[in-house]
Amino acid sequence: MAQNSAGGSGGASRYRSDVATKLSDSTDGVTPEVVVEYVSSTEGSGGSDVTVKTTISGSQTNSLTIKSDAVGIQTVRCLIKHPTAALNFAQARNPSEPNESDGVLDGGLLSVTRNFETISSVNTQQSFLTYELVRDDDVNRFATGTQNLFLGALSLQASTDNFDMTRAITVFPTEENLAVRIQMAGSAGQSFNGNSGGKGGVCVFTTTLLKNTEYTFKLGATVEPTSSIGRGGAGAYFYEKGRLLVACGGGGASGWYGGRGGDGGGAGVAGASGSGQNRGSGGQKYNDGDLPAAGVLPSGATGGKIESCTTGGYWNTQGISPCSDIGQSKFVLANGQTNEGTQTILRGYKAADVNSNYGFRHNGGNSQVIGANGLFVGGGGSGAGGGNAASGADSGGGGASGYTNGSVTIVSAQQGGNNNEKAFAQISLIT
């Protein structure tokens, strides 16, 4: 894009004034060093103010160094300018290759935006993530453990044992904030009589787990009650305290005499409709951050939708709003009982049992069509927006949509990808 030339001028630094307030910046030394210190208050930080100091040096050398005093994820790009070089503006504004540039700014070339992921020196030895397995409606169900993410990822999967598919899996770091990469997927819809159920939607995202702060996974399986009637796939949900951050949709179940189930959608991806003349439509897609607050139960064959924050049972009677934090607490069940085995951390997830609709997470359309096996077939998948069930045994149900509220960084998201009838999540350390 530019002719070869001798050393260029230093790059420019910028910040987003809509999410950060700059306190100061400075340059000193023979080789310029830029120090940017700002306070950022975002939904992903739980609404609290976080002060971040980022130092950029070596802009006029062969080695550019960026370091930060806070664990987390920022975005960076470079502005490249030279007083005697000619810039091909047409090519810069419309690059011939993907990831070639982000265009032109102030007469210079912008590099593509990349994530700047910061970890601490402690991460080379320990990155402990505690997990707790609890039930929203059973005080006697409890298990816990710790995984050093530096040594390996933490893999989570739905259970089908004794209604434990409704369990909540809480994770939280105890030593420091952890920058992590999470892969998550809804479950596949059931296959009937040689016809394929739709695959669960898959997504990958990065985020920072805050120290001693509650994060909850709800991972369902293609078994009632997490599946719809007619065995549509279950959703996968990730919460920061009471807020739904990410959802992946389950696939629709197949028909008996024909018809494939529609695939579920990853974060921000619509669910696919099933196939066949009497197919169920895919779940409604909601734009990032635009999920309406109220949950909706399925109405017959028509799918419902997830609520954007957990209403719960007990906390709703105490005047605690769905998106509000509970504060430092052990895990409290939907009936108000405390699970004494759990740790005291900053919580906000509000448990829900069958009497409070399981948090509207089981929202796939319920089949009213019976196959030759005597079972209901063609159920819709569950997710952000539940898929509709098929209206005939010759067709498949619709897959559910996925969703993100915009607080995490979505790396990838797709329709389908998981052919297992259990939802899953895998948490890896960013190094």
MOWOSUL-V965751 format. One record per residue. N is the residue number from 1. RES is the residue in one letter. PSI is psi as a letter, one per 30 degrees, with the letter a starting at -180 (* if undefined). Layout:
n | res | psi
N | RES | PSI
N | RES | PSI
This chain:
n | res | psi
1 | M | f
2 | A | l
3 | Q | l
4 | N | k
5 | S | l
6 | A | l
7 | G | k
8 | G | l
9 | S | l
10 | G | l
11 | G | l
12 | A | l
13 | S | k
14 | R | l
15 | Y | l
16 | R | j
17 | S | f
18 | D | f
19 | V | f
20 | A | k
21 | T | j
22 | K | k
23 | L | e
24 | S | l
25 | D | l
26 | S | l
27 | T | k
28 | D | l
29 | G | l
30 | V | e
31 | T | j
32 | P | k
33 | E | k
34 | V | k
35 | V | j
36 | V | k
37 | E | k
38 | Y | l
39 | V | k
40 | S | k
41 | S | j
42 | T | l
43 | E | e
44 | G | f
45 | S | g
46 | G | g
47 | G | f
48 | S | l
49 | D | k
50 | V | k
51 | T | k
52 | V | k
53 | K | j
54 | T | k
55 | T | k
56 | I | k
57 | S | l
58 | G | g
59 | S | f
60 | Q | g
61 | T | a
62 | N | f
63 | S | j
64 | L | k
65 | T | k
66 | I | k
67 | K | l
68 | S | l
69 | D | g
70 | A | k
71 | V | k
72 | G | a
73 | I | k
74 | Q | l
75 | T | k
76 | V | l
77 | R | l
78 | C | k
79 | L | j
80 | I | k
81 | K | l
82 | H | k
83 | P | f
84 | T | f
85 | A | k
86 | A | k
87 | L | k
88 | N | j
89 | F | e
90 | A | e
91 | Q | e
92 | A | e
93 | R | f
94 | N | i
95 | P | k
96 | S | f
97 | E | k
98 | P | l
99 | N | g
100 | E | e
101 | S | l
102 | D | g
103 | G | a
104 | V | k
105 | L | k
106 | D | h
107 | G | g
108 | G | l
109 | L | k
110 | L | k
111 | S | l
112 | V | k
113 | T | k
114 | R | l
115 | N | k
116 | F | j
117 | E | k
118 | T | k
119 | I | l
120 | S | l
121 | S | f
122 | V | f
123 | N | f
124 | T | f
125 | Q | e
126 | Q | k
127 | S | i
128 | F | k
129 | L | j
130 | T | k
131 | Y | k
132 | E | k
133 | L | j
134 | V | l
135 | R | k
136 | D | f
137 | D | g
138 | D | j
139 | V | f
140 | N | f
141 | R | j
142 | F | k
143 | A | l
144 | T | l
145 | G | l
146 | T | k
147 | Q | k
148 | N | j
149 | L | f
150 | F | f
151 | L | f
152 | G | l
153 | A | l
154 | L | j
155 | S | k
156 | L | k
157 | Q | l
158 | A | l
159 | S | l
160 | T | g
161 | D | k
162 | N | h
163 | F | g
164 | D | f
165 | M | f
166 | T | g
167 | R | l
168 | A | k
169 | I | j
170 | T | k
171 | V | k
172 | F | k
173 | P | k
174 | T | f
175 | E | e
176 | E | l
177 | N | k
178 | L | k
179 | A | k
180 | V | l
181 | R | k
182 | I | k
183 | Q | k
184 | M | k
185 | A | k
186 | G | l
187 | S | l
188 | A | k
189 | G | l
190 | Q | k
191 | S | k
192 | F | k
193 | N | h
194 | G | f
195 | N | k
196 | S | k
197 | G | l
198 | G | k
199 | K | l
200 | G | k
201 | G | k
202 | V | k
203 | C | l
204 | V | k
205 | F | l
206 | T | k
207 | T | l
208 | T | k
209 | L | k
210 | L | k
211 | K | k
212 | N | h
213 | T | k
214 | E | k
215 | Y | k
216 | T | k
217 | F | k
218 | K | j
219 | L | j
220 | G | l
221 | A | l
222 | T | h
223 | V | k
224 | E | k
225 | P | f
226 | T | f
227 | S | l
228 | S | l
229 | I | k
230 | G | g
231 | R | h
232 | G | l
233 | G | l
234 | A | l
235 | G | l
236 | A | k
237 | Y | k
238 | F | k
239 | Y | k
240 | E | j
241 | K | b
242 | G | f
243 | R | k
244 | L | j
245 | L | e
246 | V | k
247 | A | k
248 | C | k
249 | G | k
250 | G | l
251 | G | l
252 | G | l
253 | A | l
254 | S | l
255 | G | l
256 | W | e
257 | Y | f
258 | G | l
259 | G | k
260 | R | k
261 | G | k
262 | G | k
263 | D | k
264 | G | l
265 | G | k
266 | G | a
267 | A | k
268 | G | g
269 | V | k
270 | A | l
271 | G | k
272 | A | k
273 | S | l
274 | G | l
275 | S | l
276 | G | l
277 | Q | e
278 | N | h
279 | R | l
280 | G | k
281 | S | l
282 | G | l
283 | G | l
284 | Q | k
285 | K | k
286 | Y | k
287 | N | l
288 | D | k
289 | G | g
290 | D | g
291 | L | k
292 | P | k
293 | A | e
294 | A | k
295 | G | l
296 | V | k
297 | L | l
298 | P | k
299 | S | j
300 | G | b
301 | A | f
302 | T | k
303 | G | l
304 | G | b
305 | K | l
306 | I | l
307 | E | l
308 | S | f
309 | C | l
310 | T | k
311 | T | e
312 | G | a
313 | G | d
314 | Y | e
315 | W | f
316 | N | e
317 | T | f
318 | Q | g
319 | G | g
320 | I | j
321 | S | l
322 | P | e
323 | C | f
324 | S | l
325 | D | l
326 | I | f
327 | G | a
328 | Q | j
329 | S | l
330 | K | l
331 | F | k
332 | V | k
333 | L | l
334 | A | f
335 | N | g
336 | G | f
337 | Q | k
338 | T | k
339 | N | j
340 | E | f
341 | G | f
342 | T | l
343 | Q | l
344 | T | j
345 | I | l
346 | L | j
347 | R | l
348 | G | f
349 | Y | k
350 | K | j
351 | A | k
352 | A | k
353 | D | a
354 | V | e
355 | N | f
356 | S | g
357 | N | g
358 | Y | h
359 | G | g
360 | F | g
361 | R | f
362 | H | i
363 | N | g
364 | G | k
365 | G | k
366 | N | k
367 | S | k
368 | Q | g
369 | V | k
370 | I | k
371 | G | a
372 | A | f
373 | N | f
374 | G | g
375 | L | l
376 | F | k
377 | V | l
378 | G | g
379 | G | l
380 | G | l
381 | G | l
382 | S | k
383 | G | b
384 | A | e
385 | G | j
386 | G | k
387 | G | l
388 | N | k
389 | A | l
390 | A | l
391 | S | g
392 | G | l
393 | A | f
394 | D | g
395 | S | l
396 | G | l
397 | G | l
398 | G | k
399 | G | l
400 | A | l
401 | S | l
402 | G | l
403 | Y | l
404 | T | k
405 | N | g
406 | G | g
407 | S | f
408 | V | l
409 | T | j
410 | I | k
411 | V | e
412 | S | l
413 | A | k
414 | Q | l
415 | Q | k
416 | G | a
417 | G | f
418 | N | j
419 | N | g
420 | N | k
421 | E | g
422 | K | k
423 | A | l
424 | F | l
425 | A | k
426 | Q | k
427 | I | k
428 | S | k
429 | L | k
430 | I | j
431 | T | *
